[in-house]
Amino acid sequence: MTGVDGAAPRFRLGFLTHVQGRDGAAQAYRNAQELFVVADELGFDVGWVAQHHVSAGGGGLSSPWPFLAHAAARTTRIRLATAVTILPLEDPIRLAEDVSVVDTLSGGRVEIGVGSGYNDVEYAAFGRDVARKRELTTANLAVLRAALANEEVGAAGFTVQPPAADFSDRIWQGVFSGPGAEFAAAGGSQLLLNRATYGYDAPTDEVQRPWADAYLAAWKGPRAPRIGLSRFVYPAADRRTALAQIGDDVLRAAQRFGAHGGFPAGLGVDEALRRFHSFYGHPDEIVAELQRERVLPVATDLITQFNPAVPDQDAAIRALELIATEVAPALGWRPAHRVPSLIGES
């Protein structure tokens, strides 16, 4: 992926919110809705939300489709997506109905990312066996695909209402391994790669690039494959300012992961930031680092997020503006429409 000379194809720019906040759930939901509006005005191509039934410090959005329906009513252009919906905990036919309703209301702006989740408590709460999560994901994804293709599901003569539009290239699958990437390609899913890998000492992009290559090699679909790359990107006036706004949150998150074996225990803030594959500081610094990112050259979607940091709302809006006006354009992205300035120069 090259810079501003136009040689590279335009990639889609997204942002992902886990719907977090320090002022209670109601304010967190209001703030997340405002971020969708801001991102829409800034020209972001896709707004993503992550589903969490148990927050565990990661987020608070248990039911993404009502949230996205509300966001659809408040926005005009931005596409609306999940990264991810925890598929084994869903009835896939009911999920297809929700997806089709929101897609209809939004004018065809919906995309759905699915995954298996990982939280034992969530599986227990929904009466599912976490040991069967891959099996359940595979089975439910097959039903979801059929339902969104307007095939009969569940009973003879039954199809989802309203009838679904073409979702053949709008279903994404989150994976955490090379074989998982090959499986996603074989099923025709677009690929979602997380902002960090767990259980690896090597940098995230070194671990994930072979997964992306395996996905592309295994792809046999009639359309071009798509790779969504989620990355922690937090621009600010300078590195010190960014670190003051995100450092404590990232360290606490790393400690939570360390307590459950995802990261080594006892990490300092610098190593925690490295483990989360963090891009932070002045926009020029972030651009230089992203230009060295190993997976970005094969990605079709850059999905930026602030999680595990929880910046205040003004700082989050400013960071979104810097991503859309300074970081992404330097990597070759252009908004699909004219972007107004939301915040004065600082």
HELIX and SHEET records of a PDB file:
HELIX    1   1 ALA A   25  LEU A   42  1                                  18    
HELIX    2   2 PRO A   64  ARG A   74  1                                  11    
HELIX    3   3 LEU A   87  LEU A   89  5                                   3    
HELIX    4   4 PRO A   92  SER A  106  1                                  15    
HELIX    5   5 ASP A  120  ALA A  125  1                                   6    
HELIX    6   6 VAL A  130  ARG A  132  5                                   3    
HELIX    7   7 LYS A  133  LEU A  148  1                                  16    
HELIX    8   8 GLY A  178  GLY A  187  1                                  10    
HELIX    9   9 THR A  204  ALA A  218  1                                  15    
HELIX   10  10 ARG A  239  ALA A  259  1                                  21    
HELIX   11  11 VAL A  269  ARG A  275  1                                   7    
HELIX   12  12 PRO A  283  LEU A  290  1                                   8    
HELIX   13  13 LEU A  296  VAL A  298  5                                   3    
HELIX   14  14 GLN A  313  LEU A  322  1                                  10    
HELIX   15  15 ILE A  323  VAL A  327  3                                   5    
HELIX   16  16 ALA A  328  ALA A  330  1                                   3    
SHEET    1   A 9 PHE A 279  GLY A 281  0                                        
SHEET    2   A 9 ILE A 227  PRO A 235  1                                        
SHEET    3   A 9 GLN A 190  LEU A 193  1                                        
SHEET    4   A 9 ILE A 171  VAL A 175  1                                        
SHEET    5   A 9 VAL A 110  GLY A 115  1                                        
SHEET    6   A 9 ARG A  79  ILE A  86  1                                        
SHEET    7   A 9 VAL A  46  VAL A  49  1                                        
SHEET    8   A 9 ARG A  12  THR A  17  1                                        
SHEET    9   A 9 ASP A 301  GLN A 305  1                                        
END                                                                             
